[in-house]
Amino acid sequence: MSERAGFSYGQLDFLCRVSTHLAAATDQNRALSSILDWMARDCQWQRGVISLMSPDGSEVQAFLTSGDVPSARSGRMRYRPGEGITGQVFASGESVNIQDLTQNSNFLDRSGLRADLDISKLSFFCVPIKYHETVIGTISGDKQKAVIEDPALEMEFLETVAGLLAPFVQRRRLEEQFEVFQRAREPGGAFDRIIGKSSAVQEVQKMLVRVAAANTTIMITGETGTGKGVAAEVIHRLSPRSDEPFVEVNCGAIPENLLESELFGHEKGAFTGASQQRLGVMERVGGGTVFLDEVGELPLSAQTRLLRILQKREFERVGGSRTLRCRARIIAATNRDLEGVLAEGLFRADLFYRLNVFPIRMPPLRERGKADIMLLVDYFVQRFAREMNKEISRIDTPAIDMLTAYHWPGNVRELENVMERAVLLVDGTVIHGHHLPPSLQMHRYAGEPESQGKFHNLVENYEIELITEALKESAGNQSKAARQLGLTKRIIQYKIQKYNIEYRRFR
């Protein structure tokens, strides 16, 4: 934007009013709507549109329009980078003024409001809304050529308005994301099932909040048991579709000959056994969310149909000819390396890139740290204790050591199963190491576990558990611990040395 002066008194007064208005505003919709109305009333800008970047950054879409543009039409005004004039400004960050709309093929007029107008008499302007050189939206509108004295000055005026809007829009965007994030973390919020405070979990939570409000297709990757399905449900709960159905389809669990019928439905007589018409998931879910778990297992025929849905939002039932519209949002998940599968020709590359618009990786449990493991342990113990009507007061130290030392190849799902088993086995109020599966039995205290049998190892681990618990209760006093166990001090000292138990940590 140039530094030259030249704005009229009315324009300067307008800019001052906008600045004062935004400084005090808290409601983004109301604030920006007022500015568009003022531009139409006081500055002769018609069909004004403020478009903002989608939460995932993949497109710019009409956020608010002036009174001349019905909201039903504004829903069509979505532009990918480089698409139409708005998409061009969004991608380049450069302002555009079209003085002859009849000669510009990039002018799409998706609102349709200029269809019955003599557009040769209009001059169209579109400028970027930039925050620290990053384009976060655009503002556009047109004016009658007859009232424009200096097109460059009009462009500069609109750029100045955009400059005033940028910090306000960015601030409100961040505030809204933070508000959603905080609500999700409250008791009963969407993050109730994503347990953990590690940086890896917090990063995932931030990504879920960021993408939930968009319509973007999401690919969730991660090892088995990391919580991909839980993440998909959280996205749905945080999205504007939360009142619509959420349907999960396990692509690897449904026989190949039935999968297309499950997803897209079928007509009566479409195949043997199709005695009546059946609506598929894509049709039944309406405007909700379809979660395709293990999408890497889709057969190629179903991949082709899914690609068409992602590209054109349309499909037909199996055996049918009527084209149906798909309004659902699609979230896919896989524990396979799909990029590796592409080379084998088992997964379509074009489908992969359509699904992988916004990838989210769920971290394995071993990357989340001991604190997250114990938070999950406490959560599952409380849950299963309530379900089994038991009182569990604590988990003893050897059991904690076993849980935090294990590498958890099955991730959160394996931990959940382990804790359900432990709560089921416990007779008292304390979970001990022997309530955990043999796979978790620790060997780090034993001298040469590879030369010992399974029974010998289990006995030693039980001894370690009893001694450790006694030391904990006696605050590290070996004599008291020995009396509690009915041993002599010499014997317990021998065992502590043999198993390399750090008794001082209990003092």
C-alpha positions in Angstrom: 0.0 0.0 0.0 1.4 3.4 -1.0 2.0 6.3 1.4 0.4 8.9 -0.7 -2.4 11.1 0.8 -5.6 11.7 -1.1 -8.5 10.1 0.9 -11.5 12.3 1.1 -12.8 13.6 4.5 -15.6 11.1 4.3 -13.2 8.2 3.7 -10.9 9.3 6.5 -14.0 9.6 8.8 -15.1 6.1 7.7 -11.6 4.6 8.5 -11.6 6.3 11.9 -15.1 4.9 12.6 -14.0 1.4 11.6 -10.9 1.5 13.8 -12.8 2.6 16.8 -15.5 0.0 16.1 -13.1 -2.9 15.9 -11.2 -1.9 19.0 -14.3 -2.3 21.1 -16.0 -5.2 19.2 -16.2 -8.7 20.6 -18.8 -10.3 18.2 -17.0 -10.9 15.0 -20.1 -11.5 12.8 -21.8 -8.3 14.1 -18.7 -6.2 13.8 -17.8 -7.2 10.2 -21.4 -7.1 9.1 -21.7 -3.5 10.3 -18.6 -2.5 8.3 -20.0 -4.1 5.1 -23.3 -2.2 5.6 -21.4 1.1 6.2 -19.4 0.5 3.0 -22.6 0.1 1.0 -24.4 3.0 2.6 -21.6 5.6 2.9 -19.0 4.6 0.3 -21.2 3.2 -2.5 -19.6 -0.3 -2.4 -22.1 -2.9 -3.6 -22.3 -6.7 -3.1 -19.5 -6.6 -0.6 -18.0 -9.9 0.6 -15.6 -10.7 3.4 -14.1 -14.1 2.8 -12.0 -15.9 5.4 -9.5 -18.7 5.2 -10.9 -22.1 6.2 -9.6 -23.5 9.5 -7.3 -26.0 7.7 -6.0 -23.3 5.3 -7.1 -25.2 2.1 -9.6 -22.6 0.8 -11.2 -19.2 1.3 -14.9 -19.1 1.7 -17.5 -16.3 2.1 -17.9 -15.5 5.8 -20.1 -12.4 5.5 -21.8 -10.7 2.7 -23.6 -7.3 2.4 -27.4 -7.1 2.6 -27.6 -7.6 -1.2 -26.2 -11.1 -1.0 -28.6 -13.8 0.5 -26.9 -16.3 2.8 -28.1 -19.2 0.7 -26.0 -17.8 -2.3 -23.0 -17.0 -0.2 -22.6 -20.7 0.6 -21.6 -21.3 -3.0 -18.7 -18.8 -2.7 -15.8 -21.1 -1.8 -12.5 -20.8 -3.7 -9.3 -22.9 -3.6 -6.0 -21.0 -4.1 -5.9 -19.7 -7.7 -9.6 -20.4 -8.3 -11.5 -17.3 -9.6 -10.5 -13.8 -8.7 -10.9 -14.4 -5.0 -8.8 -17.5 -5.1 -6.2 -15.7 -7.1 -5.9 -12.9 -4.5 -5.9 -15.5 -1.7 -3.0 -17.3 -3.4 -0.9 -14.3 -4.5 -1.6 -11.8 -1.8 -1.9 -9.1 -4.5 -4.9 -6.8 -4.9 -6.9 -7.0 -8.1 -9.1 -4.4 -9.9 -11.2 -5.5 -12.9 -12.5 -2.6 -14.8 -14.2 -4.7 -17.5 -15.9 -7.8 -16.1 -17.1 -8.8 -19.5 -13.5 -9.5 -20.6 -12.3 -11.5 -17.6 -12.9 -15.3 -17.6 -11.6 -15.6 -14.1 -14.6 -13.7 -12.7 -16.9 -16.5 -11.6 -19.7 -14.6 -9.8 -20.8 -17.6 -7.8 -23.3 -15.5 -5.9 -25.2 -15.0 -9.2 -26.2 -11.5 -8.2 -24.7 -9.8 -11.3 -26.5 -12.1 -13.7 -29.2 -9.5 -14.5 -26.9 -6.5 -14.3 -25.0 -4.6 -17.0 -21.6 -5.6 -15.6 -19.8 -3.4 -18.2 -20.7 -0.5 -15.9 -19.2 -2.1 -12.8 -15.6 -2.0 -11.6 -14.7 -5.0 -9.3 -12.1 -4.8 -6.5 -10.7 -7.7 -4.4 -7.9 -7.1 -1.9 -6.2 -9.5 0.6 -6.7 -9.4 4.3 -3.1 -10.0 5.6 -1.8 -10.6 9.1 2.0 -10.4 9.2 2.2 -11.1 5.5 0.0 -14.2 5.7 -3.2 -14.0 3.8 -6.1 -14.9 6.1 -8.9 -13.7 3.9 -10.1 -11.2 1.3 -12.6 -8.4 1.0 -14.2 -7.6 -2.3 -17.0 -5.5 -3.8 -17.9 -3.5 -6.9 -18.8 0.1 -7.7 -20.4 1.9 -10.5 -17.6 3.1 -12.8 -19.4 6.5 -13.0 -18.8 7.3 -9.4 -15.1 6.3 -9.4 -12.7 9.2 -9.9 -9.5 7.4 -9.2 -9.4 3.6 -9.3 -6.0 3.4 -7.7 -7.2 5.5 -4.8 -10.3 3.3 -4.4 -8.0 0.3 -4.3 -5.8 1.9 -1.6 -8.9 2.8 0.4 -10.1 -0.9 0.3 -6.6 -2.1 1.2 -6.6 0.2 4.2 -9.9 -1.2 5.4 -8.5 -4.7 5.0 -5.4 -3.7 7.0 -7.7 -2.6 9.9 -9.7 -5.9 9.7 -6.7 -8.2 9.7 -5.6 -8.0 13.4 -9.2 -8.1 14.6 -10.0 -11.2 12.5 -6.8 -13.0 13.6 -7.4 -12.2 17.2 -11.0 -13.5 17.1 -9.9 -16.6 15.2 -7.4 -17.4 17.9 -9.8 -16.6 20.7 -12.5 -18.8 19.2 -10.0 -21.7 18.8 -8.9 -21.2 22.4 -12.5 -21.1 23.7 -13.3 -24.4 21.8 -10.1 -25.9 23.1 -10.9 -25.0 26.7 -14.5 -26.2 26.5 -13.3 -29.5 25.1 -10.9 -30.0 28.1 -13.6 -29.3 30.7 -15.2 -32.3 32.5 -17.7 -33.9 30.1 -16.0 -32.1 27.1 -14.9 -33.6 23.9 -11.4 -34.4 25.2 -12.6 -36.6 28.0 -11.6 -39.7 26.1 -8.2 -38.3 24.9 -6.4 -38.8 28.2 -2.9 -37.3 28.5 -0.9 -34.1 29.1 2.2 -34.9 27.0 3.2 -32.5 24.3 2.4 -35.1 21.7 -1.2 -35.4 22.9 -1.6 -31.6 23.3 -0.5 -31.1 19.7 -3.1 -33.6 18.5 -5.8 -31.9 20.5 -4.9 -28.5 18.9 -5.1 -30.0 15.4 -8.5 -31.6 16.2 -9.8 -28.2 17.3 -8.4 -26.4 14.3 -9.8 -28.8 11.7 -13.2 -29.6 13.3 -15.0 -26.6 12.0 -13.9 -27.1 8.4 -15.4 -29.6 5.9 -12.0 -30.8 5.0 -11.4 -34.6 4.5 -9.0 -35.9 7.2 -6.6 -38.8 7.3 -5.8 -40.1 10.7 -2.8 -42.4 10.9 -1.1 -44.3 13.7 -0.5 -47.8 15.1 -3.2 -50.1 16.1 -4.8 -49.0 19.4 -3.6 -45.4 19.4 -7.1 -44.0 19.4 -7.8 -43.1 15.8 -11.5 -43.8 16.2 -11.6 -41.6 19.4 -10.0 -38.8 17.5 -12.6 -39.0 14.7 -15.4 -38.9 17.3 -13.9 -35.8 18.9 -13.7 -34.0 15.5 -17.3 -34.8 15.0 -18.3 -33.6 18.4 -16.5 -30.3 17.9 -17.8 -29.7 14.4 -21.0 -28.0 13.3 -22.2 -31.5 12.3 -22.3 -32.7 16.0 -26.1 -33.0 15.9 -26.0 -35.2 12.9 -25.1 -39.0 12.9 -21.5 -40.3 13.3 -21.1 -43.6 11.6 -18.0 -45.8 11.7 -17.3 -48.3 9.0 -14.5 -50.8 9.5 -13.4 -51.4 5.9 -11.3 -54.5 6.8 -14.1 -56.2 8.7 -16.8 -56.3 6.0 -16.6 -58.9 3.2 -15.5 -57.3 -0.1 -18.7 -58.3 -1.9 -20.8 -56.5 0.8 -18.7 -53.4 1.4 -20.0 -51.4 -1.6 -23.5 -52.1 -0.6 -22.7 -51.1 3.0 -21.2 -47.8 1.9 -23.4 -46.8 -1.1 -26.5 -49.0 -0.7 -28.2 -51.2 -3.3 -31.3 -51.5 -5.3 -33.7 -54.4 -5.1 -32.4 -57.2 -7.3 -28.9 -55.7 -7.7 -27.4 -59.0 -6.8 -28.3 -62.4 -5.4 -30.0 -61.9 -2.0 -30.8 -58.2 -2.6 -34.6 -58.7 -1.9 -35.2 -55.0 -1.2 -33.7 -51.6 -1.6 -31.1 -50.7 1.1 -29.7 -47.3 1.9 -26.0 -47.2 2.3 -24.0 -45.3 5.0 -23.3 -42.4 2.7 -27.0 -41.9 2.3 -28.2 -42.6 5.8 -25.7 -40.3 7.5 -27.1 -37.2 5.8 -25.0 -34.3 6.8 -23.1 -36.1 9.5 -19.7 -37.8 9.6 -18.6 -41.1 8.0 -15.5 -42.6 9.6 -13.8 -45.1 7.3 -11.5 -47.1 9.6 -8.8 -49.2 8.0 -9.4 -47.4 4.7 -6.3 -49.1 3.2 -8.4 -52.3 3.0 -10.9 -50.9 0.5 -11.1 -52.9 -2.7 -10.2 -51.0 -5.9 -13.8 -50.9 -7.0 -14.9 -49.2 -3.8 -11.9 -46.9 -4.0 -13.2 -45.6 -7.4 -16.6 -44.9 -6.0 -15.2 -43.1 -3.0 -13.0 -41.0 -5.2 -16.0 -39.8 -7.1 -17.7 -38.8 -3.8 -14.7 -36.8 -2.7 -14.4 -35.1 -6.1 -18.0 -34.6 -7.1 -20.0 -35.4 -3.9 -22.2 -37.8 -5.8 -22.8 -41.6 -6.2 -25.3 -44.2 -7.2 -26.5 -47.2 -5.2 -25.2 -50.6 -6.4 -27.4 -51.7 -9.3 -29.0 -48.2 -9.6 -28.9 -45.4 -12.1 -30.2 -42.5 -10.1 -27.4 -40.1 -9.0 -27.5 -39.1 -5.3 -25.7 -36.3 -3.6 -23.4 -36.9 -0.6 -23.4 -34.3 2.1 -21.4 -36.2 4.6 -17.9 -35.3 5.9 -15.4 -38.2 5.5 -12.7 -39.0 8.0 -10.4 -41.9 7.1 -8.0 -43.8 9.2 -5.3 -46.4 8.6 -2.4 -48.1 10.4 -0.8 -49.0 7.1 1.8 -47.1 5.2 -0.4 -46.1 2.3 2.4 -44.4 0.5 4.2 -47.7 0.4 1.0 -49.5 -0.7 0.7 -47.1 -3.7 3.8 -48.6 -5.3 2.2 -52.0 -5.2 -0.9 -50.8 -7.1 -3.3 -51.8 -4.2 -4.4 -48.2 -3.5 -5.2 -45.4 -5.9 -2.8 -42.5 -5.7 -5.5 -40.0 -6.6 -7.7 -41.3 -3.8 -4.8 -41.1 -1.3 -4.1 -37.5 -2.1 -7.9 -36.7 -1.8 -8.0 -38.3 1.6 -4.7 -37.0 2.9 -5.8 -33.3 2.7 -5.3 -32.8 6.5 -3.2 -35.7 8.0 -3.2 -36.3 11.8 -0.8 -38.8 13.3 -1.8 -40.4 16.6 1.4 -41.0 18.7 2.1 -44.5 20.0 1.9 -44.8 23.8 5.7 -45.3 24.1 6.2 -41.8 22.8 3.9 -40.2 25.3 5.9 -40.7 28.5 5.2 -42.3 31.9 2.9 -39.5 33.1 0.4 -40.2 30.3 0.6 -43.9 31.0 -0.3 -43.3 34.6 -3.1 -40.9 33.7 -4.6 -43.6 31.4 -4.1 -46.2 34.1 -6.0 -44.1 36.7 -8.8 -43.4 34.2 -9.3 -47.1 33.3 -9.0 -48.3 36.9 -11.8 -45.8 38.0 -13.9 -46.7 35.0 -13.7 -50.5 35.5 -14.0 -50.2 39.2 -17.3 -48.4 38.8 -18.5 -51.0 36.2 -17.6 -53.9 38.5 -18.8 -52.2 41.7 -15.3 -52.4 43.4 -13.3 -50.0 45.5 -9.8 -49.5 44.3 -7.7 -47.2 46.5 -4.3 -47.4 44.8 -1.8 -49.3 42.7 1.3 -50.5 44.4 4.8 -49.4 43.5 6.0 -52.6 41.8 2.9 -52.6 39.6 3.5 -49.0 38.7 7.1 -49.8 37.7 5.8 -52.7 35.5 3.3 -50.5 33.8 5.7 -47.7 33.1 8.6 -49.9 32.0 6.5 -51.9 29.5 6.8 -50.9 25.8 3.0 -51.3 25.0 3.0 -52.6 21.4 -0.8 -52.6 21.5 -0.9 -49.0 22.7 -3.9 -47.6 24.6 -6.1 -50.5 23.7 -3.7 -53.0 25.2 -3.4 -50.8 28.4 -7.2 -50.7 28.6 -7.4 -54.5 28.4 -4.6 -55.0 31.0 -6.3 -52.7 33.5 -9.7 -54.3 33.0 -8.1 -57.7 33.8 -6.3 -56.3 36.8 -9.5 -54.8 38.3 -11.3 -58.1 37.6 -8.7 -60.1 39.5 -8.1 -57.8 42.5 -9.8 -59.0 45.7 -8.9 -56.1 48.0 -8.5 -52.4 47.3 -4.9 -52.4 46.0 -3.7 -53.5 42.5 -0.5 -55.5 42.9 2.0 -56.6 40.3 0.7 -60.1 40.3 -2.6 -58.8 39.0 -0.9 -57.8 35.8 -0.3 -60.2 32.9 3.0 -62.2 32.8 4.1 -60.1 29.7 4.4 -57.1 32.0 6.5 -58.9 34.7 9.6 -56.9 35.2 13.0 -58.6 35.1 15.3 -55.6 35.6 16.0 -56.6 39.3 16.8 -60.2 38.4 20.5 -61.1 37.8 20.3 -63.3 34.6 16.7 -63.7 33.6 17.6 -65.4 30.3 18.9 -68.4 32.2 16.0 -68.7 34.6 12.6 -70.4 34.0 9.3 -68.7 33.9 8.2 -70.0 37.4 11.5 -68.8 39.0 11.1 -65.3 37.4 7.5 -65.0 38.7 8.5 -66.0 42.2 11.3 -63.4 42.2 9.0 -60.7 40.9 6.5 -61.5 43.6 9.3 -61.2 46.2 10.3 -57.9 44.8 6.7 -56.7 44.9 6.3 -57.7 48.6 9.6 -56.2 49.7 9.1 -53.0 47.8 5.6 -52.5 49.3 6.9 -53.1 52.8 9.7 -50.6 52.3 7.2 -48.1 51.1 5.0 -48.5 54.1 7.9 -48.3 56.5 9.4 -45.2 54.8 12.5 -47.2 53.7 13.3 -48.6 57.2 14.7 -52.1 56.5 14.2 -53.3 60.1 10.5 -52.3 60.1 10.0 -53.8 56.7 11.6 -57.1 57.8 9.3 -57.3 60.9 6.3 -56.6 58.7 7.2 -59.5 56.4 8.3 -61.8 59.2 11.9 -61.9 58.1 15.2 -61.1 59.7 17.0 -57.9 58.9 19.9 -59.9 57.4 17.6 -61.7 55.0 15.8 -58.6 53.8 19.1 -56.8 53.3 20.3 -59.8 51.2 17.2 -59.7 49.1 17.4 -55.9 48.6 21.0 -56.3 47.5 20.2 -59.3 45.2 17.4 -57.5 43.5 19.1 -54.1 43.5 16.1 -52.4 45.1 16.7 -48.8 45.8 15.3 -48.6 49.4 16.4 -45.0 49.9 13.8 -43.7 47.5 11.1 -44.5 50.0 12.5 -42.3 52.8 
